[in-house]
C-alpha cells in the first residue's frame, strides 16, 4: 500500500509497504531503495539513495518510524545530511489519498479495443443502465407481478444507494447503480479504496439502508394492514441478509474479510473463528440449515485467505475498528433475522417463505 507521497527535489517521492515488513521507495516512479521483510528490524527504517545533479552526487535519505496497530507514521527527508521535510501520517491521511495508477501502455488498433470503446460510449450515454433496469423489471414481473417487480427494484436501488452514499462520504467518484436481472445490483466507483475501514463502511451501508427500508415498510404495514407491505418488508430483509453472508464477493464477505485480515495475532483469529462457530451452531439450532451451511463455506474461504493478509495494499483496522465493525455486523444481521422471524409467526405462507428457504 502507499504509505507516503511527498515532493522531493521537484519530483514525487513515494513509499510503498505492507504489514509483512517489505518497503519500496520510488523517486519519480523509479525504485531507489528496497527493504525486505524482517521481523527483527523494529519500527524505524532508513532509506538511503544517491541522485546525480550534473557532476554533483546528492546523498538522499528518508527515515521512517512506522507502527501498524494503531497506524502511525512519522518521516524525515534529508539531503546531504540536512533536513528538508518532516511530518506525520495517520489513518485519515491514508483514507483520503488518491491511489497511484501507473499509466497504461498505448495499444494499437484491435477489435477488442473497438468493442471496449463502444462499451464506454454506451456507458457514457447511460444506455446500459436503462437496458439492464428494463431487463430486471421484465424478469421480476415474469416471476412475480408488475407491481411487486417495481417495488423490488426500488428496494434494490435503496440498497445500492447505501453503497453510493458511503463512497461519496469518502470522497470517491461513483459511476452510479447498475441493476442486473436475477443477481440484484452493483454500485461502481472510478476509484480504489485505501483502507479496510472504507471497505467495511461501503460494504455494510447497502444492507444498512435495506434494513432501514424494511423497518419503514413494517411500520406502514402496521398502519395500513396491507399484506403487500409485509411481504415486501420480509423479502427486502431476506435479500439484505443474504448479502451479509460471509461469502465473497457479497457484502458480508468483504466485512468479515476486513475484520479477520486486520488481526495480526493468533488470538484474534481464534476469536473470529469461535464467533463463526457460534453463529453456525445457532443457525442449525434455529433450523436455518442453509444459513449455517453458507456460513461454513464463507468462513473457510476467509480463513484460507487470512494467511495472506500482510500482502494487502489496504491499511488494516485497528482494535477499535475491529470491535465496532464486528458489533455493527452482528447487530445488523440480528435485526434482519428479527424482521423475518416476526413475519414468520404470522402464519401466512408467503411471509414464512424467506425463513423456509434458509431452513432448506
C-alpha positions as CSV (number, residue, x, y, z in Angstrom):
1,X,0.0,0.0,0.0
2,X,1.1,3.6,-0.4
3,X,2.4,4.9,2.9
4,X,3.8,8.2,2.0
5,X,4.0,10.6,-1.0
6,X,5.9,13.9,-0.8
7,X,7.6,16.3,-3.2
8,X,11.4,15.8,-3.1
9,X,13.7,17.9,-5.4
10,X,10.7,18.7,-7.7
11,X,9.7,15.0,-8.1
12,X,7.3,12.8,-6.2
13,X,8.9,10.6,-3.6
14,X,6.6,7.7,-2.8
15,X,6.9,4.9,-0.2
16,X,5.1,1.6,-0.6
17,X,5.0,-1.1,2.0
18,X,3.0,-3.8,3.7
19,X,2.4,-5.3,7.2
20,X,4.8,-8.2,6.2
21,X,7.6,-5.7,6.5
22,X,8.8,-5.0,3.0
23,X,9.1,-1.4,1.8
24,X,9.9,0.1,-1.6
25,X,10.9,3.8,-2.2
26,X,10.2,5.4,-5.6
27,X,11.5,8.7,-6.8
28,X,9.9,10.0,-10.0
29,X,8.3,6.5,-10.3
30,X,11.8,4.8,-10.3
31,X,12.7,2.4,-7.5
32,X,15.6,4.0,-5.5
33,X,15.5,1.8,-2.3
34,X,14.1,-1.5,-1.2
35,X,13.8,-3.1,2.2
36,X,12.9,-6.8,2.5
37,X,10.6,-8.2,5.2
38,X,12.3,-8.5,8.5
39,X,10.5,-9.1,11.8
40,X,13.6,-8.1,13.8
41,X,14.0,-4.7,12.1
42,X,11.8,-2.8,14.6
43,X,9.8,0.4,14.0
44,X,12.5,2.5,12.4
45,X,13.7,2.2,8.8
46,X,16.2,4.3,6.9
47,X,16.2,4.5,3.1
48,X,19.4,5.9,1.6
49,X,20.0,6.6,-2.1
50,X,22.0,8.8,-4.4
51,X,20.9,11.2,-7.2
52,X,23.1,12.9,-9.8
53,X,22.8,16.6,-10.5
54,X,25.2,17.2,-13.3
55,X,28.6,16.2,-11.9
56,X,27.4,16.5,-8.3
57,X,26.3,13.5,-6.3
58,X,23.4,14.1,-3.9
59,X,23.1,11.9,-0.8
60,X,19.4,11.4,0.0
61,X,17.8,9.8,3.0
62,X,14.3,9.1,4.2
63,X,13.9,8.0,7.8
64,X,10.6,6.2,8.6
65,X,9.1,5.4,12.0
66,X,6.1,3.1,11.4
67,X,3.6,1.5,13.8
68,X,0.8,-0.6,12.3
69,X,-1.6,-1.1,15.2
70,X,-2.8,1.6,15.6
71,X,-1.3,3.1,12.4
72,X,1.1,6.0,12.9
73,X,3.9,7.1,10.6
74,X,6.5,9.8,11.0
75,X,9.1,10.7,8.5
76,X,12.2,12.8,8.0
77,X,13.6,13.6,4.5
78,X,17.2,14.6,4.3
79,X,19.6,15.9,1.6
80,X,23.3,15.7,2.2
81,X,22.6,15.4,5.9
82,X,20.3,18.5,6.1
83,X,16.6,18.0,6.9
84,X,14.3,19.1,4.0
85,X,11.0,18.0,5.4
86,X,9.4,16.3,8.4
87,X,5.9,15.1,9.1
88,X,3.4,12.5,10.3
89,X,0.6,10.5,8.8
90,X,-2.4,8.9,10.4
91,X,-5.3,6.6,9.1
92,X,-7.3,9.6,7.9
93,X,-4.4,10.7,5.6
94,X,-4.2,7.2,4.1
95,X,-8.0,7.1,3.7
96,X,-8.1,10.4,1.8
97,X,-5.2,9.8,-0.6
98,X,-5.6,9.0,-4.2
99,X,-4.1,5.6,-5.2
100,X,-1.4,5.7,-7.8
101,X,-2.5,4.3,-11.1
102,X,0.5,3.6,-13.4
103,X,0.0,4.9,-16.9
104,X,-1.2,2.2,-19.3
105,X,0.8,1.4,-22.3
106,X,-0.6,2.6,-25.6
107,X,-2.4,-0.1,-27.5
108,X,-2.7,-0.4,-31.2
109,X,-6.0,-0.7,-33.0
110,X,-7.7,-4.0,-32.4
111,X,-11.2,-5.5,-32.5
112,X,-11.2,-5.8,-28.7
113,X,-10.2,-2.1,-28.3
114,X,-13.0,-1.2,-30.7
115,X,-15.5,-3.1,-28.6
116,X,-14.2,-1.6,-25.4
117,X,-14.6,1.9,-26.9
118,X,-18.1,1.0,-27.9
119,X,-18.9,-0.1,-24.3
120,X,-17.5,3.1,-22.9
121,X,-19.7,5.1,-25.3
122,X,-22.7,3.2,-24.3
123,X,-21.9,3.8,-20.6
124,X,-21.5,7.5,-21.1
125,X,-24.9,7.6,-22.7
126,X,-26.3,5.7,-19.8
127,X,-27.9,3.3,-22.2
128,X,-26.6,0.2,-20.4
129,X,-28.3,1.3,-17.2
130,X,-31.6,1.7,-18.9
131,X,-31.3,-1.6,-20.7
132,X,-30.4,-3.5,-17.5
133,X,-33.1,-1.8,-15.5
134,X,-35.7,-2.7,-18.1
135,X,-34.5,-6.3,-18.3
136,X,-34.6,-6.5,-14.5
137,X,-38.2,-5.2,-14.4
138,X,-39.2,-7.7,-17.1
139,X,-37.6,-10.6,-15.3
140,X,-39.1,-9.8,-11.9
141,X,-42.5,-9.1,-13.5
142,X,-42.4,-12.6,-15.0
143,X,-41.5,-14.2,-11.6
144,X,-43.9,-12.1,-9.5
145,X,-46.2,-9.3,-10.7
146,X,-45.5,-5.9,-12.3
147,X,-46.3,-4.0,-9.1
148,X,-44.1,-6.3,-6.9
149,X,-41.3,-6.0,-9.5
150,X,-41.4,-2.2,-9.3
151,X,-41.3,-2.4,-5.5
152,X,-38.4,-4.9,-5.6
153,X,-36.4,-2.8,-7.9
154,X,-37.0,0.2,-5.6
155,X,-35.6,-2.0,-2.7
156,X,-32.5,-2.9,-4.8
157,X,-31.9,0.8,-5.6
158,X,-32.1,1.7,-2.0
159,X,-29.6,-1.0,-1.1
160,X,-27.2,0.1,-3.8
161,X,-27.7,3.8,-2.9
162,X,-26.4,3.0,0.5
163,X,-23.1,1.9,-1.1
164,X,-23.0,5.0,-3.3
165,X,-23.6,7.3,-0.3
166,X,-20.7,5.6,1.6
167,X,-18.4,6.1,-1.4
168,X,-19.3,9.7,-1.7
169,X,-18.7,10.1,2.1
170,X,-15.1,9.1,1.5
171,X,-14.8,11.5,-1.5
172,X,-14.9,8.8,-4.1
173,X,-16.3,9.4,-7.6
174,X,-19.1,6.9,-8.5
175,X,-20.3,5.5,-11.8
176,X,-23.8,5.0,-10.5
177,X,-26.0,2.0,-10.0
178,X,-26.4,-0.9,-12.4
179,X,-29.4,-3.4,-12.0
180,X,-28.6,-6.9,-13.1
181,X,-31.5,-9.4,-13.7
182,X,-31.8,-12.2,-11.1
183,X,-28.5,-11.0,-9.5
184,X,-29.5,-7.7,-7.8
185,X,-27.4,-4.6,-8.5
186,X,-24.0,-3.1,-8.5
187,X,-22.7,0.3,-7.2
188,X,-19.5,1.1,-9.1
189,X,-16.7,3.7,-8.4
190,X,-13.9,5.1,-10.5
191,X,-11.5,5.0,-7.6
192,X,-10.0,2.3,-5.4
193,X,-10.2,2.2,-1.6
194,X,-7.1,2.6,0.6
195,X,-8.2,1.2,4.0
196,X,-10.1,-1.8,5.4
197,X,-12.4,0.7,7.2
198,X,-13.5,2.1,3.9
199,X,-14.2,-1.5,2.7
200,X,-16.3,-2.1,5.9
201,X,-18.4,1.1,5.7
202,X,-19.0,0.9,1.9
203,X,-20.0,-2.8,2.2
204,X,-22.3,-2.5,5.2
205,X,-24.1,0.6,4.2
206,X,-26.0,-1.2,1.5
207,X,-27.6,-3.7,3.9
208,X,-28.0,-0.9,6.4
209,X,-30.1,1.2,4.1
210,X,-32.0,-2.0,3.2
211,X,-32.7,-2.7,6.9
212,X,-34.0,0.9,7.5
213,X,-36.3,0.4,4.5
214,X,-37.6,-2.8,5.9
215,X,-38.4,-1.1,9.2
216,X,-40.2,1.6,7.4
217,X,-42.2,-1.0,5.5
218,X,-43.1,-2.8,8.7
219,X,-44.4,0.5,10.1
220,X,-46.5,1.1,7.0
221,X,-47.9,-2.5,7.3
222,X,-48.9,-1.8,11.0
223,X,-50.6,1.4,9.9
224,X,-52.4,0.1,6.9
225,X,-52.7,-3.7,7.4
226,X,-51.9,-4.2,3.8
227,X,-50.1,-7.6,3.3
228,X,-48.3,-6.2,0.3
229,X,-46.1,-4.1,2.6
230,X,-45.5,-7.0,4.9
231,X,-44.3,-9.2,2.0
232,X,-42.1,-6.5,0.6
233,X,-40.5,-5.9,4.1
234,X,-39.8,-9.6,4.5
235,X,-38.5,-10.1,1.0
236,X,-36.3,-7.0,1.3
237,X,-34.9,-8.2,4.7
238,X,-34.1,-11.6,3.2
239,X,-32.2,-10.0,0.2
240,X,-30.1,-7.9,2.6
241,X,-29.5,-10.7,5.0
242,X,-28.3,-12.8,2.1
243,X,-25.9,-10.0,1.1
244,X,-24.4,-10.2,4.6
245,X,-23.4,-13.8,4.3
246,X,-19.6,-14.1,4.7
247,X,-19.0,-15.2,1.2
248,X,-17.0,-13.2,-1.4
249,X,-18.0,-11.1,-3.3
250,X,-21.1,-10.5,-1.1
251,X,-21.1,-7.5,1.3
252,X,-20.7,-9.8,4.3
253,X,-17.6,-11.4,2.8
254,X,-15.9,-8.0,2.4
255,X,-16.9,-7.1,6.0
256,X,-15.6,-10.2,7.7
257,X,-12.6,-10.4,5.5
258,X,-11.6,-6.9,6.5
259,X,-12.0,-7.7,10.2
260,X,-10.2,-11.0,10.1
261,X,-7.4,-9.8,7.8
262,X,-6.7,-6.9,10.2
263,X,-6.0,-9.2,13.1
264,X,-2.2,-9.8,13.4
265,X,-2.4,-12.3,16.3
266,X,-3.3,-15.9,16.7
267,X,-5.8,-14.9,19.5
268,X,-7.6,-12.6,17.0
269,X,-8.0,-15.5,14.6
270,X,-9.2,-17.8,17.4
271,X,-11.8,-15.3,18.5
272,X,-13.0,-14.7,14.9
273,X,-13.3,-18.5,14.4
274,X,-15.1,-19.0,17.7
275,X,-17.7,-16.3,16.8
276,X,-18.2,-18.0,13.4
277,X,-18.7,-21.4,15.0
278,X,-21.2,-19.9,17.5
279,X,-23.1,-18.4,14.6
280,X,-23.1,-21.7,12.7
281,X,-24.3,-23.6,15.8
282,X,-27.1,-21.0,16.4
283,X,-28.2,-21.3,12.8
284,X,-28.7,-25.1,13.0
285,X,-30.3,-24.7,16.4
286,X,-32.9,-22.4,14.9
287,X,-33.4,-24.7,11.9
288,X,-31.7,-22.3,9.5
289,X,-29.7,-25.1,7.8
290,X,-28.9,-23.2,4.6
291,X,-27.7,-20.2,6.5
292,X,-25.4,-22.4,8.6
293,X,-24.0,-24.2,5.6
294,X,-23.2,-20.9,3.8
295,X,-21.6,-19.6,7.0
296,X,-19.3,-22.6,7.0
297,X,-18.3,-22.2,3.3
298,X,-17.8,-18.4,3.8
299,X,-15.6,-18.8,6.9
300,X,-13.5,-21.5,5.3
301,X,-12.8,-19.1,2.4
302,X,-11.9,-16.3,4.7
303,X,-9.6,-18.5,6.9
304,X,-7.8,-19.7,3.8
305,X,-7.1,-16.1,2.7
306,X,-6.2,-14.9,6.2
307,X,-2.6,-16.1,5.9
308,X,-2.0,-13.7,3.0
309,X,-3.4,-10.6,4.8
310,X,0.0,-8.9,5.3
311,X,0.5,-8.6,1.5
312,X,-2.7,-6.5,1.1
313,X,-2.4,-2.9,-0.1
314,X,-5.2,-1.8,2.3
315,X,-4.5,-0.2,5.7
316,X,-5.8,-2.7,8.3
317,X,-8.4,-1.9,11.0
318,X,-7.1,-1.0,14.5
319,X,-8.5,-2.8,17.5
320,X,-11.3,-0.2,17.9
321,X,-12.3,-0.5,14.3
322,X,-12.4,-4.3,14.5
323,X,-14.7,-4.2,17.5
324,X,-17.0,-1.6,16.0
325,X,-17.2,-3.4,12.7
326,X,-17.9,-6.7,14.4
327,X,-20.7,-5.3,16.6
328,X,-22.2,-3.4,13.7
329,X,-22.3,-6.5,11.6
330,X,-23.8,-8.8,14.3
331,X,-26.4,-6.2,15.2
332,X,-27.5,-5.7,11.6
333,X,-27.7,-9.5,10.9
334,X,-29.8,-9.9,14.2
335,X,-32.1,-7.0,13.1
336,X,-32.8,-8.5,9.7
337,X,-33.3,-12.0,11.2
338,X,-35.7,-10.5,13.7
339,X,-37.9,-9.0,10.9
340,X,-38.0,-12.3,9.1
341,X,-38.8,-14.2,12.4
342,X,-41.6,-11.7,13.2
343,X,-43.4,-12.2,9.9
344,X,-42.8,-16.0,10.0
345,X,-45.0,-16.2,13.1
346,X,-48.0,-14.7,11.2
347,X,-49.0,-18.0,9.7
348,X,-49.1,-16.5,6.2
349,X,-47.3,-18.9,3.7
350,X,-45.8,-16.1,1.7
351,X,-44.3,-14.4,4.8
352,X,-42.9,-17.7,6.0
353,X,-41.1,-18.3,2.7
354,X,-37.8,-16.5,3.5
355,X,-37.2,-18.5,6.7
356,X,-38.2,-21.7,4.9
357,X,-35.6,-21.0,2.3
358,X,-32.9,-20.6,5.0
359,X,-34.2,-23.7,6.7
360,X,-33.9,-25.8,3.5
